[in-house]
Amino acid sequence: MATKTKTRFQGKEVEALNLNFEVNKEGWNEYTTDDGSVVKVKLVVTKILRVEDQYSQDGDPIYMIQSGNVVTAIVPEELKKKVN
Protein backbone atom coordinates (compact mmCIF):
# COMPACT_ATOMS: atom_id res chain seq x y z
CA MET A 1 0.00 0.00 0.00
CA ALA A 2 1.36 3.44 -0.91
CA THR A 3 2.29 5.76 1.93
CA LYS A 4 2.36 9.56 1.94
CA THR A 5 5.69 11.31 2.32
CA LYS A 6 7.34 14.64 1.58
CA THR A 7 10.12 15.21 -0.95
CA ARG A 8 11.91 18.04 -2.73
CA PHE A 9 10.68 18.78 -6.27
CA GLN A 10 11.74 21.81 -8.31
CA GLY A 11 13.22 23.51 -5.26
CA LYS A 12 10.27 23.11 -2.91
CA GLU A 13 8.91 20.53 -0.49
CA VAL A 14 5.90 18.66 -1.90
CA GLU A 15 3.63 15.78 -0.96
CA ALA A 16 4.29 12.47 -2.69
CA LEU A 17 3.18 8.85 -2.56
CA ASN A 18 5.86 6.28 -1.78
CA LEU A 19 4.71 3.48 -4.10
CA ASN A 20 5.29 -0.21 -3.59
CA PHE A 21 6.55 -1.87 -6.75
CA GLU A 22 7.48 -5.17 -8.31
CA VAL A 23 10.53 -5.58 -10.55
CA ASN A 24 9.43 -6.73 -14.01
CA LYS A 25 12.83 -6.61 -15.69
CA GLU A 26 16.30 -5.29 -14.79
CA GLY A 27 18.68 -5.68 -17.69
CA TRP A 28 22.35 -4.89 -18.15
CA ASN A 29 23.71 -2.23 -20.50
CA GLU A 30 26.99 -3.34 -22.05
CA TYR A 31 29.71 -1.13 -23.50
CA THR A 32 32.87 -2.28 -25.29
CA THR A 33 35.83 0.06 -24.77
CA ASP A 34 38.82 0.76 -27.04
CA ASP A 35 41.04 -1.44 -24.83
CA GLY A 36 38.80 -4.49 -25.39
CA SER A 37 37.08 -4.43 -22.01
CA VAL A 38 33.33 -4.89 -21.68
CA VAL A 39 31.79 -2.66 -19.00
CA LYS A 40 28.38 -3.74 -17.78
CA VAL A 41 26.04 -1.37 -15.90
CA LYS A 42 22.65 -2.00 -14.32
CA LEU A 43 20.39 0.59 -12.69
CA VAL A 44 18.61 -0.82 -9.63
CA VAL A 45 15.58 1.16 -8.41
CA THR A 46 15.13 1.25 -4.63
CA LYS A 47 12.23 3.71 -4.29
CA ILE A 48 9.49 5.13 -6.54
CA LEU A 49 7.60 8.29 -5.60
CA ARG A 50 4.64 9.85 -7.41
CA VAL A 51 4.52 13.59 -6.78
CA GLU A 52 1.02 14.68 -5.84
CA ASP A 53 -0.70 17.47 -7.82
CA GLN A 54 2.20 17.77 -10.31
CA TYR A 55 1.85 16.75 -13.95
CA SER A 56 3.91 16.89 -17.15
CA GLN A 57 2.87 19.05 -20.09
CA ASP A 58 1.14 15.95 -21.49
CA GLY A 59 -0.89 15.49 -18.29
CA ASP A 60 1.09 12.51 -17.00
CA PRO A 61 1.82 12.31 -13.26
CA ILE A 62 5.42 13.03 -12.22
CA TYR A 63 7.43 10.08 -10.87
CA MET A 64 10.74 10.28 -9.05
CA ILE A 65 13.06 7.37 -8.30
CA GLN A 66 15.94 6.58 -5.99
CA SER A 67 18.39 4.13 -7.48
CA GLY A 68 21.87 2.70 -7.40
CA ASN A 69 24.20 1.50 -10.14
CA VAL A 70 25.80 -1.92 -10.28
CA VAL A 71 28.98 -1.91 -12.40
CA THR A 72 31.21 -4.78 -13.45
CA ALA A 73 33.83 -5.28 -16.15
CA ILE A 74 35.10 -8.16 -18.25
CA VAL A 75 38.74 -7.24 -18.84
CA PRO A 76 41.31 -8.83 -21.20
CA GLU A 77 44.03 -10.75 -19.30
CA GLU A 78 46.81 -8.48 -20.61
CA LEU A 79 45.22 -5.48 -18.84
CA LYS A 80 45.04 -7.15 -15.46
CA LYS A 81 47.61 -6.42 -12.76
CA LYS A 82 49.39 -9.51 -11.46
CA VAL A 83 48.52 -10.09 -7.80
CA ASN A 84 50.24 -12.49 -5.40
Beta strands, then each sheet from edge to edge (+ up, - down):
strand 1: 3-9
strand 2: 12-19
strand 3: 29-32
strand 4: 38-55
strand 5: 61-74
sheet 1: 1+ 2- 4+ 3-
sheet 2: 1+ 2- 4+ 5-
end
